[in-house]
Amino acid sequence: MSKSEHEIRAEVVSVCQRIYQKGWVAANDGNVSVRLDESRVLCTPTAISKGSVQAEDLIVCNLLGQKLNGHRDHTSEIAMHLVAYKVRPDVQAVVHAHPPVATGFATAGRALDKALLPEVIVQLGAVPLARYGLPGTPALAENLLPLLPNFDALLLENHGCTTLGGDVWQAFYRMEIVEHLARITMVAEMV
């Protein structure tokens, strides 16, 4: 049984609040999207804190990034979401955030690709590092292209992490796994 748009909006708001509460975003950082159907995507708007986003703030756009409805503008990083949906028909949701430790690895130019935790290997494999692309530009999405077919979580050089999922909760939990792995990797390297 498929979910209604109303239910999906509520889930996106809940995920946004959680990424804000966990400290994975600050101010207006981060963005979340869900594929509604073959031609429409629901996404967070630009210039709003994920901690205060409401269901009525969310935007519906087509797969070209054109707004279909909503009273705000969609995230400036919509192209990153849309390329994931185009390359991966199995992807139904994308979460982009800046979890501090994982983003620290991304800023240091380091992938999370060491086989340290069996749970992570089973659930994600490696978490590669995508080359830097200025946020809001085509380069951001283009630099994901070589990695998207094979990975469900990507670090973005100097920019955070993006996770993909069969629904918004799976994408959220994959982000949680990446940050957990980053924290354990950092501690292991310090020890």
C-alpha positions in Angstrom: 0.0 0.0 0.0 1.5 3.3 -1.0 1.6 6.3 1.2 -0.4 9.5 0.6 1.4 12.7 -0.1 0.1 13.9 3.3 1.9 11.0 5.0 5.1 11.5 3.1 5.1 15.2 4.0 4.8 14.3 7.6 7.7 11.9 7.4 9.9 14.5 5.7 9.1 17.0 8.4 10.0 14.4 11.1 13.3 13.5 9.4 14.1 17.3 9.0 13.5 17.8 12.7 15.7 14.8 13.6 18.6 15.9 11.5 18.4 19.3 13.1 18.1 17.9 16.7 21.1 15.6 16.1 23.2 18.7 15.1 23.7 17.4 11.6 22.6 20.8 10.2 22.8 24.4 11.4 20.7 27.4 10.4 19.3 26.6 6.9 21.7 23.8 6.0 20.7 20.5 4.6 17.9 19.3 2.3 15.6 16.3 2.0 13.6 15.0 -0.9 11.2 12.1 -1.7 10.1 10.8 -5.1 6.3 11.1 -5.1 5.8 9.3 -8.5 7.5 8.9 -11.8 7.5 12.6 -12.6 7.3 14.5 -9.2 9.6 15.0 -6.3 8.7 16.6 -2.9 11.6 18.6 -1.4 12.5 21.0 1.3 12.6 24.7 0.5 15.7 26.9 0.5 16.4 29.3 3.3 14.5 27.6 6.2 15.8 25.8 9.2 15.2 22.0 9.1 14.2 22.3 12.7 11.2 24.5 11.9 10.1 23.3 8.5 6.4 22.5 8.2 4.5 20.2 5.8 3.1 23.2 4.0 6.6 24.6 3.4 7.6 21.6 1.2 7.8 22.1 -2.5 6.8 19.8 -5.4 8.9 19.9 -8.5 9.3 17.9 -11.6 12.4 15.9 -12.6 13.8 18.9 -14.4 13.8 20.9 -11.1 10.8 23.1 -12.1 8.5 24.0 -9.2 5.0 22.7 -9.7 3.6 23.9 -6.4 4.5 25.4 -3.1 4.9 28.9 -1.8 8.7 28.9 -1.3 11.6 28.1 -3.6 13.0 24.6 -3.7 16.4 23.8 -2.3 19.3 25.3 -4.4 20.8 21.8 -4.4 17.9 20.1 -6.1 20.1 18.9 -9.0 22.0 16.7 -6.6 18.7 15.0 -5.7 17.4 14.8 -9.2 20.6 13.1 -10.6 20.2 10.4 -7.9 16.6 9.7 -9.0 17.6 9.7 -12.7 20.6 7.3 -12.2 18.9 5.1 -9.6 15.3 4.1 -10.2 15.4 2.2 -6.8 16.0 5.5 -4.9 12.9 7.0 -3.5 14.5 9.5 -1.0 17.6 11.6 -0.6 18.9 13.2 2.6 21.8 15.7 2.5 23.2 17.0 5.8 26.5 18.0 7.4 27.0 15.6 10.3 30.1 17.0 12.0 32.4 14.0 12.2 31.6 12.6 8.8 31.9 16.2 7.3 35.2 16.5 9.0 36.4 13.4 7.1 35.0 14.9 3.9 36.7 18.3 4.6 40.0 16.4 5.2 39.6 14.8 1.8 39.1 11.3 3.3 36.5 8.6 2.4 35.2 6.3 5.0 36.3 3.2 3.1 38.1 1.1 5.7 36.3 -2.2 6.6 36.0 -1.4 10.4 32.5 -2.5 11.3 30.8 -5.5 9.8 27.3 -3.9 10.2 28.5 -0.9 8.1 30.0 -3.2 5.5 26.7 -5.2 5.2 24.5 -2.1 5.1 26.6 0.4 3.1 29.9 -1.2 2.0 32.2 1.8 1.7 31.4 5.5 1.9 33.4 7.1 -1.0 34.3 10.8 -1.3 32.9 12.7 -4.3 35.0 15.5 -5.7 34.1 19.1 -4.7 31.4 20.8 -6.5 30.2 24.3 -5.5 26.8 24.0 -3.9 24.0 25.1 -6.2 26.0 24.5 -9.3 25.9 21.7 -11.9 29.3 20.5 -10.7 27.9 19.3 -7.5 25.5 16.8 -9.2 28.1 15.9 -12.0 30.7 14.9 -9.4 28.2 12.4 -7.9 27.6 10.6 -11.2 30.5 8.1 -11.1 29.6 7.0 -7.6 25.8 6.9 -7.6 25.4 3.6 -9.3 27.3 1.7 -6.6 26.9 3.5 -3.3 24.0 4.5 -1.0 26.0 7.0 1.0 28.5 9.5 -0.3 30.8 12.0 1.4 31.0 15.3 -0.5 34.4 16.9 -0.4 34.2 20.0 1.8 30.4 19.7 1.9 28.9 17.0 4.1 27.1 13.7 3.3 24.3 12.6 1.0 22.4 9.3 1.6 19.9 7.5 -0.6 17.1 5.2 0.4 14.0 3.3 -0.6 12.1 5.8 1.6 13.0 8.8 3.7 13.6 6.8 6.8 16.1 4.5 5.2 18.0 7.5 3.8 17.9 9.1 7.3 19.2 5.9 9.0 21.9 5.6 6.4 23.1 9.1 7.4 23.0 8.0 11.0 25.2 4.9 10.1 27.7 7.2 8.3 28.1 9.5 11.3 28.4 6.6 13.6 31.1 5.0 11.4 32.9 8.4 11.2 32.9 8.7 15.0 34.2 5.2 15.6 36.9 5.7 12.8 38.1 8.9 14.5 38.3 7.2 17.9 40.1 4.2 16.5 42.7 6.5 14.8 43.2 8.5 18.0 43.8 5.3 20.0 
